[in-house]
Each structure stands twice: as structure tokens, then as C-alpha cells.
């Protein structure tokens, strides 16, 4: 199981590296083809469309992964529920375009809502097939589908952006990505759903999924209330700047944690009967997340402004100013996001939902208080919210498995201190040594030189601080061994996985692997 989990994580992380390269190309090219207003207009609409497109993906996927047994009939029921709800939500969202037009006082959003409604429907058709692939440890296939669909999004968006379609390039690209995901899912998972019928376990899976989706909806509302407030108060151009800074803020989470959520939940779920090993393995992974996350957050705080100017080009300087307030929250955000692994793997979706209500209230209150300072203030509110919520969140999540907050702090505090010390020392050296500051140049070459020099210097100081605080290079060696194990051990894309079921419902449970 450990080998399967590590190799599954390895291929997903490897694929995410390729996805990162695609996103980098997409960001660099599209930022020069489209305007902040184009990105802002699309964000206004996707703020409302994305939670609808994720119905099922954040709910039924986790229910299928977490359940001890999934029958053919129950999987079929979940498939048809997703398809039906996708159609209803798509039609409803298309019709709600006039309300969005009134809210934002912008006529373009009504047509954008109609265009993005197609993506809502297509997104629901692949959920069950992808979940069954992951349940059967088909992480190679799921990763290949993810990479291929994202690549198509980049190609289509850049093509239509080059042809002058403006914000419609992003809408068409999203539709192409959803369609490619559905085709890939049906091709790789050779499972054909049956007609809907009563089946044992369907009701409990739906209840579990609704708790997860309820939590996702509240969490999504929390994490997108900033977009809504900035777009409503300051307009599409300001939202475009803010959204690009926020995307860079979320990049470490999407690249480091999101790819391995399914692997982590599947693996930890199998350790529920051995809580001591569960806690030990979780804390070991948490320390690695802290090692990477704290370094990433401190480094991005130091180089974020220059990095924005390199990626987005002239005219996006405002996004760099906003990101400076996001940077200090990157590391703690990565640690905070591992809470979901505990709640899902222990079947505590209802507890996760209740905690998200508290998270929503605290974060939105901070947004409202910070709105007076504009998008920069809202970015700062994000960082403050993670630092306020992390300790009580771990206390609540760890109670069912007797995971003490002191154990969590013991696993991460040295990395936090190392990032603070190394970041402060690096900042002081850069400001005092003319060679490292590279003057005040604003050209691309100067920005690249500052980013490279600052990052290398910070990494050296950070690793030195980690070694001193841990009394040796143990965490670094542990991380190096994990990287070696994560390397793909076989072909990236294997043959399609047929999900075989018996003719008798008592014998037609989906295989775990």
C-alpha cells in the first residue's frame, strides 16, 4: 500500500510539474494577449460558475474514494445524479446572467454566463469515471487525463486570444478542457453505467457527498468573497490585477497539495484502525509540507513583485504590489490545507462542514474590515486569516484521532523559524550589498537577475537554518528520499483500466485496486 501510495503521489506530482509548465506558458502568453479587464470580466462570472461546475467533483469523488465498497448500481446512480444536476445547474446559470449583469453593472457578464454554462454541464459527466480510476489506484491514467485537458485549454485559449477574441478565448478554452476530460475519462475507465435503481449504500454516499459539497461551497464562498467584493467595489480592471496576484498565491497549493489529495485520503483511510500509525504518518508528511511551504512563502515574499513583472510583463505592476501582502500566508496556507486529509479520511465530512462555517465567518469579517484599503488590504486579510485559524483548526480536526496541537506545532515550528530568520537575513544582505540589489532597474534582465540571486541566497540560508535548528540534516535527507521514491517507476500512460463488476449485486463491488 505504501509503494502504491508513493508512486501514485509521484506520478501526480510529476504531472503537476508538467501542468505548472503549461500554466506558466499560458500566463506569460495570455497576459500579453489579453487585458486586466478581460481577466476581470471572466473572473466576475467564474466566481459564481465554478462552484456549480464542481458539484459532484467535490463530494461524490470523495464518497467513492472513502467508501469501503462501491457497487455497480450505486456508482450508476451517482453518475446519473451528476448528469441530471449538471444539466439543471447549467440551464439555471445561463438564465441567471441578467442578475449578474445587474449586480456588476456590466452587460458583458450576461453573455459570458451563457457561454460558461456549457462547462458546468460537461464537468459533471466525468466525475464518477475519474473517481473510479483513482479508487482503483489508476493515478497514471487520471494524471494523463488532467494533463491532456489542461494542455488543450492552453492551446485553445492562446489560439483564440491571438485571433483577437478577447475574454471569449478563456471561455472557449474552459469548454474545451471540460470536453477533453470527459472523453479521456470514458476512454480510460471502461465502465458503463447502468440504469438508475435502488441500491444499498447509495443513500449514505449521497449524504457523505452532500456534507463534503456543503463544506466545499462554504469554503469556496470564503475563498471567493474577495473576488466578489473587489469586482463589485472596484470594477473589472482592479479585479484583473487582484486575480493574477491571487493565482500566484494559490500556485504552491495547487502544485504541491492538490495533486496528492486523492492519494493521501485513500491511503490514510486504510489506516483508520491503527491510529498511532495514522498520526505518525500524517505528522511525517506534515513536516515535509512545512519544509517546502515555509521556504516557498518566504521566498515569494522576497521576489514576488519582480516575479509578477517577469511573468505578466509591463502594465501589471499593481498585481506585484498586491502579491507582497499574499506572500507571508503561502506557507501557513499549505499547512492549513492538510486538515482536509484528516476530515475526509476519517469520514468526518460533517465536522469539516461545521468548521468551515467558522472559517467563513472569520475570513469574510476580515475582508469587510480590510476593504477600505482596496485590493491590497483584502490580500493582507487573507494572510491574517490563515495565521488566526490554523491552530484552532488543527485542535478541532485532531480530536477524533487524538492528534494533539502540541504534536502539530512540534512538527512545523522549526521550519517557520528558519524561514523568518533566513528571510530577514536575505533581505538585509540584498539591501546592503549593491551586487545583489542590481540597482533599481525595471527591465526584464534586472528583474530576472534579482529573482535568481535572491532565491539562491535565501535557499542557502534557509537550509542552513533548518540544519542548525534540527541539529542535523535529517529533514533534508528525509525529503530527498521521498523525492527519489516519487520518481515514476513505469510508463506514464498505461492501457485503459476496465472496471469490472459482477452480474449479481452482492458480488459487484468496485475493486479497491
C-alpha positions as CSV (number, residue, x, y, z in Angstrom):
1,X,0.0,0.0,0.0
2,X,2.8,2.4,0.8
3,X,4.5,1.7,-2.5
4,X,1.2,2.3,-4.4
5,X,0.6,5.5,-2.4
6,X,4.1,6.9,-3.0
7,X,4.1,6.0,-6.7
8,X,0.6,7.4,-7.1
9,X,1.7,10.6,-5.4
10,X,4.9,10.6,-7.6
11,X,3.1,10.4,-10.9
12,X,0.6,13.1,-9.8
13,X,3.4,15.4,-8.6
14,X,5.3,14.7,-11.8
15,X,2.2,15.5,-13.9
16,X,1.7,18.7,-11.9
17,X,5.2,19.7,-12.8
18,X,4.2,19.5,-16.5
19,X,0.9,21.3,-15.7
20,X,2.9,24.0,-14.0
21,X,5.0,24.5,-17.1
22,X,1.7,24.7,-19.1
23,X,0.3,27.3,-16.7
24,X,3.5,29.3,-16.9
25,X,3.3,29.4,-20.7
26,X,-0.4,30.2,-20.5
27,X,0.2,33.0,-18.0
28,X,3.1,34.6,-19.9
29,X,1.4,34.5,-23.3
30,X,-2.2,35.3,-22.3
31,X,-1.2,38.3,-20.1
32,X,0.3,39.8,-23.2
33,X,-2.7,38.9,-25.5
34,X,-5.5,40.0,-23.1
35,X,-6.0,42.9,-20.7
36,X,-6.6,43.1,-17.0
37,X,-10.2,44.0,-17.8
38,X,-10.6,40.7,-19.9
39,X,-9.4,38.6,-16.9
40,X,-11.6,40.6,-14.5
41,X,-14.8,40.1,-16.6
42,X,-14.2,36.3,-16.7
43,X,-13.5,36.2,-13.0
44,X,-16.7,38.0,-12.3
45,X,-18.6,35.2,-13.9
46,X,-16.5,32.2,-12.8
47,X,-16.8,33.3,-9.2
48,X,-20.4,32.0,-9.5
49,X,-20.0,29.3,-12.1
50,X,-17.1,27.3,-10.6
51,X,-19.0,26.0,-7.5
52,X,-21.7,24.7,-9.8
53,X,-19.2,23.1,-12.2
54,X,-17.7,21.4,-9.1
55,X,-20.9,19.8,-8.0
56,X,-20.1,16.1,-7.7
57,X,-16.3,16.6,-8.2
58,X,-16.1,17.8,-4.6
59,X,-18.5,15.4,-3.0
60,X,-19.1,12.2,-5.0
61,X,-15.4,11.8,-5.7
62,X,-14.6,11.7,-2.0
63,X,-17.6,9.5,-1.3
64,X,-16.4,6.9,-3.8
65,X,-12.8,7.1,-2.5
66,X,-13.7,6.8,1.1
67,X,-16.4,4.1,0.9
68,X,-15.4,0.5,1.8
69,X,-17.5,-0.9,-1.0
70,X,-19.0,0.7,-4.2
71,X,-21.4,-1.4,-6.2
72,X,-22.2,-1.1,-9.9
73,X,-25.7,0.1,-9.1
74,X,-24.7,2.7,-6.6
75,X,-22.0,4.1,-8.9
76,X,-24.6,4.2,-11.7
77,X,-26.9,6.2,-9.5
78,X,-24.2,8.7,-8.7
79,X,-23.4,9.0,-12.4
80,X,-26.9,9.9,-13.4
81,X,-27.4,12.2,-10.5
82,X,-24.3,14.1,-11.6
83,X,-25.5,14.3,-15.2
84,X,-29.0,15.5,-14.2
85,X,-27.8,18.1,-11.8
86,X,-25.2,19.3,-14.3
87,X,-28.0,20.0,-16.8
88,X,-30.2,21.7,-14.3
89,X,-27.4,23.9,-12.9
90,X,-26.2,24.8,-16.4
91,X,-29.7,25.9,-17.6
92,X,-30.2,27.8,-14.3
93,X,-26.9,29.6,-14.5
94,X,-27.5,30.7,-18.1
95,X,-30.8,32.1,-17.1
96,X,-29.2,34.0,-14.1
97,X,-27.0,36.0,-16.4
98,X,-29.3,39.1,-16.2
99,X,-28.9,39.0,-12.4
100,X,-25.1,39.1,-12.7
101,X,-25.4,41.9,-15.2
102,X,-27.4,43.9,-12.7
103,X,-25.1,43.1,-9.8
104,X,-21.9,44.1,-11.6
105,X,-23.5,46.8,-13.7
106,X,-21.8,45.3,-16.8
107,X,-23.7,44.0,-19.8
108,X,-20.9,41.6,-20.9
109,X,-21.3,39.2,-18.0
110,X,-24.8,38.0,-19.1
111,X,-23.4,36.5,-22.4
112,X,-20.3,35.2,-20.5
113,X,-22.7,33.3,-18.1
114,X,-24.4,31.7,-21.1
115,X,-21.1,30.6,-22.5
116,X,-19.7,29.1,-19.3
117,X,-23.0,27.2,-18.6
118,X,-21.8,24.6,-21.1
119,X,-18.7,24.0,-19.0
120,X,-21.0,23.4,-16.0
121,X,-22.8,20.6,-17.7
122,X,-19.7,18.9,-19.2
123,X,-17.9,18.9,-15.9
124,X,-20.5,16.6,-14.3
125,X,-20.2,13.9,-16.9
126,X,-16.7,12.7,-16.0
127,X,-16.8,12.8,-12.1
128,X,-17.7,9.1,-11.4
129,X,-15.4,7.7,-14.0
130,X,-12.4,9.7,-12.7
131,X,-13.2,8.7,-9.1
132,X,-13.4,5.0,-10.1
133,X,-10.0,5.3,-11.7
134,X,-8.5,6.9,-8.6
135,X,-10.1,4.3,-6.4
136,X,-8.5,1.5,-8.5
137,X,-5.2,3.3,-8.0
138,X,-5.2,4.4,-11.6
139,X,-3.3,7.6,-10.9
140,X,-1.3,7.3,-14.1
141,X,-4.5,7.4,-16.2
142,X,-6.1,10.2,-14.1
143,X,-3.0,12.3,-14.3
144,X,-2.7,11.8,-18.1
145,X,-6.3,13.0,-18.5
146,X,-5.7,16.0,-16.3
147,X,-2.6,17.0,-18.2
148,X,-4.1,16.5,-21.6
149,X,-7.2,18.5,-20.9
150,X,-5.2,21.4,-19.4
151,X,-2.9,21.4,-22.4
152,X,-5.9,21.7,-24.7
153,X,-7.2,24.6,-22.6
154,X,-3.8,26.4,-23.0
155,X,-3.7,25.7,-26.8
156,X,-7.3,26.8,-27.4
157,X,-7.1,29.9,-25.2
158,X,-3.9,31.1,-26.7
159,X,-5.1,30.5,-30.2
160,X,-8.3,32.4,-29.8
161,X,-6.6,35.1,-27.8
162,X,-4.1,35.5,-30.7
163,X,-7.1,35.8,-33.1
164,X,-8.4,38.7,-31.1
165,X,-11.4,37.1,-29.3
166,X,-10.5,38.8,-26.0
167,X,-12.2,37.3,-22.9
168,X,-14.0,34.7,-25.1
169,X,-10.7,32.9,-25.5
170,X,-10.8,31.9,-21.8
171,X,-14.4,30.8,-22.1
172,X,-13.8,28.6,-25.1
173,X,-10.7,27.2,-23.6
174,X,-12.6,26.2,-20.4
175,X,-15.2,24.4,-22.5
176,X,-12.6,22.5,-24.5
177,X,-10.9,21.4,-21.2
178,X,-14.1,20.0,-19.8
179,X,-14.9,18.1,-23.0
180,X,-11.4,16.6,-23.2
181,X,-11.7,15.5,-19.6
182,X,-15.0,13.7,-20.3
183,X,-13.6,11.9,-23.4
184,X,-10.5,10.9,-21.6
185,X,-12.4,9.6,-18.6
186,X,-14.7,7.4,-20.7
187,X,-11.8,6.1,-22.7
188,X,-9.5,5.2,-19.7
189,X,-12.2,3.9,-17.4
190,X,-14.1,1.2,-19.3
191,X,-17.1,1.2,-17.1
192,X,-20.6,1.7,-18.5
193,X,-23.2,2.9,-16.1
194,X,-26.5,1.1,-15.8
195,X,-30.0,2.4,-15.4
196,X,-30.8,4.1,-12.1
197,X,-32.3,1.7,-9.4
198,X,-32.4,1.3,-5.7
199,X,-29.0,0.1,-4.4
200,X,-27.6,-0.4,-0.9
201,X,-25.1,2.3,0.1
202,X,-26.3,4.9,-2.3
203,X,-28.1,6.9,0.4
204,X,-25.1,7.0,2.7
205,X,-22.8,8.0,-0.1
206,X,-25.1,10.8,-1.1
207,X,-25.2,12.1,2.5
208,X,-21.5,12.0,2.7
209,X,-21.1,13.8,-0.6
210,X,-23.6,16.5,0.4
211,X,-21.6,17.2,3.6
212,X,-18.4,17.4,1.5
213,X,-20.0,19.6,-1.1
214,X,-21.6,21.8,1.6
215,X,-18.2,22.3,3.1
216,X,-16.7,22.9,-0.4
217,X,-19.4,25.5,-1.1
218,X,-18.8,27.4,2.2
219,X,-15.0,27.2,1.7
220,X,-15.4,28.4,-1.9
221,X,-17.6,31.3,-0.8
222,X,-14.9,32.2,1.7
223,X,-12.1,32.0,-0.8
224,X,-14.0,33.9,-3.5
225,X,-15.8,36.5,-1.4
226,X,-12.7,38.6,-2.1
227,X,-13.3,38.4,-5.8
228,X,-16.9,39.3,-5.4
229,X,-16.1,42.3,-3.2
230,X,-13.2,43.6,-5.3
231,X,-15.2,43.3,-8.5
232,X,-18.3,44.9,-7.1
233,X,-16.5,47.7,-5.4
234,X,-13.6,48.5,-7.7
235,X,-14.5,47.1,-11.1
236,X,-13.1,44.6,-13.7
237,X,-9.6,46.1,-14.2
238,X,-8.9,46.1,-10.4
239,X,-10.2,42.6,-10.2
240,X,-8.0,41.5,-13.0
241,X,-4.9,42.7,-11.1
242,X,-6.0,41.2,-7.9
243,X,-6.9,37.8,-9.5
244,X,-3.5,37.4,-11.1
245,X,-1.8,38.1,-7.7
246,X,-4.1,35.7,-6.0
247,X,-3.4,33.0,-8.7
248,X,0.3,33.2,-7.8
249,X,-0.7,32.9,-4.1
250,X,-2.6,29.7,-4.8
251,X,0.0,28.2,-7.1
252,X,2.0,26.4,-4.3
253,X,-1.1,24.8,-3.0
254,X,-2.3,23.7,-6.5
255,X,1.1,22.4,-7.4
256,X,2.1,20.7,-4.1
257,X,-1.0,19.6,-2.3
258,X,-4.0,19.4,-4.7
259,X,-2.4,16.6,-6.9
260,X,-1.9,14.3,-3.9
261,X,-5.2,14.8,-2.1
262,X,-6.8,11.7,-3.5
263,X,-3.7,9.7,-2.8
264,X,-3.5,11.0,0.8
265,X,-7.2,10.4,1.5
266,X,-7.1,6.9,0.0
267,X,-4.0,5.9,2.0
268,X,-5.0,7.5,5.3
269,X,-8.4,5.9,5.1
270,X,-6.8,2.5,5.2
271,X,-5.0,3.4,8.5
272,X,-8.2,4.2,10.5
273,X,-7.8,1.1,12.5
274,X,-4.2,1.9,13.5
275,X,-4.5,5.5,14.9
276,X,-0.9,5.5,16.2
277,X,0.5,4.8,12.8
278,X,-2.1,7.3,11.3
279,X,-0.8,10.1,13.5
280,X,2.8,9.2,12.9
281,X,2.5,9.1,9.1
282,X,0.4,12.3,9.0
283,X,2.9,14.2,11.1
284,X,5.8,13.0,8.9
285,X,4.1,14.3,5.8
286,X,3.1,17.5,7.6
287,X,6.7,18.2,8.4
288,X,7.7,17.8,4.7
289,X,4.8,20.2,3.7
290,X,6.2,22.7,6.3
291,X,9.7,22.3,5.0
292,X,8.6,23.2,1.5
293,X,5.8,25.6,2.3
294,X,7.6,27.9,4.7
295,X,10.5,28.2,2.2
296,X,8.2,28.9,-0.7
297,X,6.2,31.5,1.2
298,X,9.3,33.5,2.4
299,X,11.0,33.3,-1.0
300,X,7.8,34.5,-2.8
301,X,7.5,37.4,-0.3
302,X,11.0,38.5,-1.3
303,X,10.8,38.1,-5.1
304,X,7.0,38.2,-5.7
305,X,6.9,41.7,-7.1
306,X,9.7,41.0,-9.6
307,X,8.2,37.6,-10.4
308,X,4.9,39.2,-11.4
309,X,6.7,41.7,-13.7
310,X,8.6,38.8,-15.4
311,X,5.5,36.6,-15.9
312,X,2.9,39.2,-16.8
313,X,5.0,41.9,-18.5
314,X,4.6,45.7,-18.5
315,X,1.3,47.1,-17.2
316,X,0.8,44.6,-14.4
317,X,2.9,46.3,-11.7
318,X,-0.2,46.7,-9.5
319,X,-0.5,42.9,-9.3
320,X,3.0,42.7,-7.9
321,X,2.2,45.3,-5.2
322,X,-0.8,43.2,-4.2
323,X,1.1,40.0,-4.0
324,X,3.6,41.3,-1.5
325,X,0.7,41.0,1.1
326,X,-0.1,37.5,0.0
327,X,3.4,36.1,0.3
328,X,3.6,35.6,4.1
329,X,0.5,33.5,4.0
330,X,1.7,30.9,1.5
331,X,3.5,28.5,3.9
332,X,0.7,28.5,6.6
333,X,-1.9,28.0,3.9
334,X,-0.2,24.8,2.8
335,X,-0.1,23.5,6.3
336,X,-3.8,24.6,6.9
337,X,-5.0,22.8,3.8
338,X,-3.8,19.4,5.1
339,X,-6.7,19.5,7.5
340,X,-9.0,18.1,4.8
341,X,-7.0,14.9,4.7
342,X,-7.9,14.2,8.3
343,X,-11.6,15.0,8.0
344,X,-12.1,13.1,4.8
345,X,-10.0,10.0,5.6
346,X,-11.8,9.6,9.0
347,X,-15.3,10.0,7.5
348,X,-15.7,13.4,9.3
349,X,-17.2,15.3,6.4
350,X,-19.9,16.7,8.7
351,X,-17.2,18.0,11.2
352,X,-15.3,19.6,8.3
353,X,-18.5,21.3,7.2
354,X,-19.1,22.7,10.7
355,X,-15.6,24.0,10.9
356,X,-15.9,25.7,7.5
357,X,-18.8,27.8,8.9
358,X,-16.4,29.3,11.5
359,X,-13.7,29.8,8.8
360,X,-16.3,31.5,6.6
361,X,-17.4,33.9,9.3
362,X,-13.8,34.9,10.4
363,X,-12.4,35.3,6.9
364,X,-15.3,37.3,5.5
365,X,-15.3,39.6,8.5
366,X,-11.6,40.3,7.8
367,X,-12.4,41.0,4.2
368,X,-15.0,43.6,5.0
369,X,-12.7,45.3,7.6
370,X,-9.9,45.4,5.0
371,X,-11.9,46.6,2.0
372,X,-11.3,50.2,2.9
373,X,-7.6,49.7,1.9
374,X,-8.6,48.3,-1.5
375,X,-7.3,45.1,-3.1
376,X,-4.0,45.3,-1.2
377,X,-6.0,45.3,2.1
378,X,-8.0,42.3,1.0
379,X,-4.8,40.4,0.2
380,X,-3.4,41.2,3.7
381,X,-6.7,39.9,5.2
382,X,-6.1,36.5,3.5
383,X,-2.7,36.1,5.2
384,X,-4.0,37.2,8.6
385,X,-7.0,34.7,8.4
386,X,-4.7,31.7,7.9
387,X,-2.5,32.6,10.8
388,X,-5.5,33.1,13.1
389,X,-7.3,29.9,12.1
390,X,-4.6,27.3,11.8
391,X,-4.1,26.3,15.5
392,X,-7.8,26.1,16.5
393,X,-8.5,24.2,13.2
394,X,-5.9,21.5,14.0
395,X,-7.3,21.3,17.5
396,X,-10.8,20.6,16.2
397,X,-9.7,18.2,13.4
398,X,-7.4,16.2,15.5
399,X,-9.8,15.4,18.4
400,X,-11.3,12.2,16.8
401,X,-7.8,10.7,16.2
402,X,-6.2,12.1,19.4
403,X,-3.9,14.3,17.4
404,X,-2.6,17.0,19.9
405,X,-1.9,20.5,18.8
406,X,1.5,20.3,20.5
407,X,2.4,17.4,18.1
408,X,1.5,19.6,15.1
409,X,3.5,22.6,16.4
410,X,6.5,20.3,17.2
411,X,6.4,19.1,13.5
412,X,6.4,22.6,12.0
413,X,7.8,25.4,14.3
414,X,11.4,24.9,13.4
415,X,10.6,25.4,9.7
416,X,8.7,28.6,10.5
417,X,11.5,30.0,12.5
418,X,14.1,29.0,9.8
419,X,12.0,30.9,7.2
420,X,11.8,34.0,9.3
421,X,15.5,34.1,10.1
422,X,16.6,33.3,6.6
423,X,14.1,35.7,5.0
424,X,15.2,38.6,7.3
425,X,18.9,37.8,6.8
426,X,18.4,37.6,3.0
427,X,16.5,40.9,2.9
428,X,19.2,42.6,4.9
429,X,22.0,41.3,2.7
430,X,20.2,42.3,-0.5
431,X,19.6,45.9,0.7
432,X,23.2,46.3,1.9
433,X,25.1,44.7,-0.9
434,X,24.9,46.6,-4.2
435,X,25.8,43.5,-6.3
436,X,22.7,41.6,-5.1
437,X,20.3,44.6,-5.4
438,X,21.2,45.1,-9.1
439,X,20.3,48.8,-8.8
440,X,16.8,49.9,-9.3
441,X,16.4,48.6,-12.8
442,X,12.9,47.8,-14.0
443,X,13.9,46.0,-17.2
444,X,13.3,42.2,-17.6
445,X,17.0,41.3,-17.3
446,X,17.4,43.1,-14.0
447,X,14.2,41.5,-12.6
448,X,15.3,38.0,-13.6
449,X,18.8,38.6,-12.0
450,X,17.2,39.8,-8.8
451,X,14.8,36.8,-8.6
452,X,17.6,34.3,-9.2
453,X,20.2,35.8,-6.9
454,X,17.6,36.4,-4.1
455,X,16.2,32.8,-4.4
456,X,19.6,31.1,-4.3
457,X,20.8,33.2,-1.4
458,X,17.6,32.6,0.6
459,X,17.6,28.8,-0.1
460,X,21.2,28.6,1.2
461,X,20.3,30.5,4.3
462,X,17.1,28.6,4.9
463,X,18.7,25.1,4.6
464,X,21.5,26.3,6.9
465,X,18.9,27.4,9.5
466,X,17.0,24.1,9.2
467,X,20.1,22.1,9.8
468,X,21.0,24.2,12.8
469,X,17.5,24.1,14.4
470,X,17.2,20.3,13.8
471,X,20.7,19.5,14.9
472,X,21.5,17.9,11.6
473,X,20.2,17.4,8.1
474,X,17.6,14.8,8.9
475,X,14.6,16.6,7.4
476,X,16.5,17.3,4.2
477,X,17.6,13.7,3.9
478,X,14.0,12.6,4.5
479,X,12.8,14.9,1.8
480,X,15.5,13.7,-0.6
481,X,14.5,10.1,0.0
482,X,10.9,10.9,-0.7
483,X,11.7,12.6,-3.9
484,X,13.6,9.5,-5.0
485,X,10.6,7.3,-4.2
486,X,8.2,9.7,-6.0
487,X,10.0,9.3,-9.3
488,X,7.8,7.4,-11.8
489,X,8.6,3.7,-11.9
490,X,6.8,2.7,-15.0
491,X,5.3,4.0,-18.2
492,X,3.3,7.3,-17.7
493,X,0.2,6.1,-19.6
494,X,-0.8,2.5,-19.4
495,X,-3.6,0.7,-21.1
496,X,-7.2,1.8,-20.2
497,X,-8.5,0.3,-16.9
498,X,-11.7,-1.7,-17.2
499,X,-13.8,-1.5,-14.0
500,X,-15.3,-5.0,-13.9
501,X,-18.4,-5.8,-12.0
502,X,-20.3,-9.0,-11.3
503,X,-23.8,-9.7,-12.6
504,X,-25.1,-10.1,-9.1
505,X,-25.3,-7.0,-6.9
506,X,-23.9,-8.9,-3.9
507,X,-20.8,-9.6,-5.9
508,X,-20.5,-6.4,-7.9
509,X,-18.4,-4.2,-5.6
510,X,-15.9,-2.0,-7.4
511,X,-12.3,-3.1,-6.7
512,X,-10.1,-1.1,-4.4
513,X,-7.1,-1.7,-6.6
